[in-house]
């Protein structure tokens, strides 16, 4: 069986990397746009721009990690990703439930973060399978 994205263990890792790079770049380069999409007016809360830029660079760096590391470093990266995305999911859900985000934005951000959490879990499992295959060939 091929290790292509569609059939191999790398699919979740590559999908998560792409999502991280896209969302991180958008947050870093267009924080006003993202804030408005969440129903937050940057003119009313300028701190959101700072928060999005911090989120953006963090997300870009963890996305790049998935593309440029391998072996133990990759395993650690995908394992940390589970905690990062689960934390993001919790924060998004709490923001929606407590009214810190409009209801629709709360649901959207929670679903996006939950999807990223699932991809991180799948990526971790894929890395583990690849490592087992590699060690059995040795």
C-alpha positions in Angstrom: 0.0 0.0 0.0 1.2 3.5 -0.9 2.1 6.1 1.7 0.2 8.8 -0.2 -2.0 11.2 1.8 -5.1 9.4 0.8 -4.1 5.9 2.0 -1.1 6.3 4.2 -0.4 7.2 7.8 0.7 10.7 6.7 -2.7 12.0 5.7 -3.9 13.4 9.0 -0.5 14.9 9.7 -0.4 16.6 6.3 -4.0 17.8 6.6 -3.3 19.2 10.1 -0.2 20.9 8.9 -2.1 22.6 6.0 -4.9 23.7 8.3 -2.4 25.1 10.8 -0.4 27.0 8.2 -3.6 28.4 6.6 -5.2 29.5 9.9 -1.9 30.7 11.4 -1.1 32.8 8.3 -4.6 34.3 8.3 -4.4 35.2 12.0 -0.9 36.7 11.6 -1.5 38.6 8.4 -5.3 39.4 8.5 -6.3 39.5 12.2 -8.9 42.2 11.6 -10.7 40.0 9.1 -10.7 37.0 11.5 -11.9 39.1 14.3 -14.8 40.4 12.3 -15.7 36.9 11.1 -16.0 35.9 14.8 -18.3 38.9 15.5 -15.7 40.9 17.3 -15.2 44.5 16.3 -11.4 45.3 16.4 -12.4 48.9 17.0 -14.2 47.9 20.2 -11.5 45.4 21.4 -8.1 46.1 19.9 -6.5 43.4 22.1 -8.0 40.8 19.7 -5.4 41.8 17.1 -2.6 41.1 19.5 -4.1 37.7 20.5 -4.7 36.7 16.9 -1.1 37.5 16.0 0.2 35.4 18.9 -2.1 32.6 17.9 -0.9 33.0 14.3 2.8 32.6 14.8 2.3 29.8 17.3 0.1 28.0 14.8 2.5 28.5 11.9 5.4 27.1 13.9 3.5 24.0 15.0 2.3 23.5 11.4 5.9 23.7 10.1 7.0 21.2 12.7 4.7 18.6 11.2 6.4 19.1 7.8 10.1 19.4 8.7 10.6 16.9 11.6 10.7 13.2 11.7 11.4 10.4 14.2 11.1 11.2 17.9 10.8 14.9 17.3 7.8 14.3 15.0 6.2 11.9 17.6 6.6 14.5 20.3 5.2 17.3 18.0 2.1 15.3 17.2 1.6 14.3 20.8 1.9 17.9 22.0 -0.6 18.8 19.2 -3.3 16.7 20.9 -3.0 18.8 24.1 -2.8 22.1 22.2 -5.9 21.4 20.1 -7.9 19.9 23.0 -7.1 23.1 25.0 -8.2 25.2 22.0 -11.4 23.2 21.8 -12.1 23.8 25.5 -11.4 27.5 25.2 -13.6 27.9 22.2 -16.5 26.0 23.8 -16.2 28.0 27.0 -16.0 31.3 25.1 -19.2 30.3 23.3 -21.0 29.1 26.4 -20.2 32.2 28.4 -21.1 34.7 25.7 -17.5 35.8 25.1 -18.2 34.9 21.5 -21.5 35.1 19.6 -23.2 31.7 19.5 -22.4 31.0 15.9 -18.8 31.9 16.3 -18.6 29.8 19.4 -19.9 26.8 17.6 -17.7 27.4 14.5 -14.5 27.8 16.5 -15.3 24.8 18.7 -15.9 22.6 15.7 -12.7 23.7 14.0 -10.7 23.1 17.1 -12.4 19.7 17.7 -11.6 18.7 14.1 -7.9 19.7 14.7 -7.9 17.6 17.9 -9.2 14.6 15.9 -6.6 15.1 13.2 -3.9 15.4 15.9 -5.0 12.1 17.4 -5.0 10.5 14.0 -1.6 12.0 13.1 -0.2 10.6 16.4 -1.5 7.2 15.6 -0.1 7.4 12.1 3.3 8.3 13.4 3.2 5.5 15.8 2.3 3.0 13.0 5.1 4.3 10.8 7.6 4.0 13.7 6.5 0.4 14.3 6.8 -0.5 10.6 10.3 1.1 10.5 11.5 -0.8 13.6 10.1 -4.1 12.3 12.1 -3.7 9.1 15.3 -3.2 11.0 
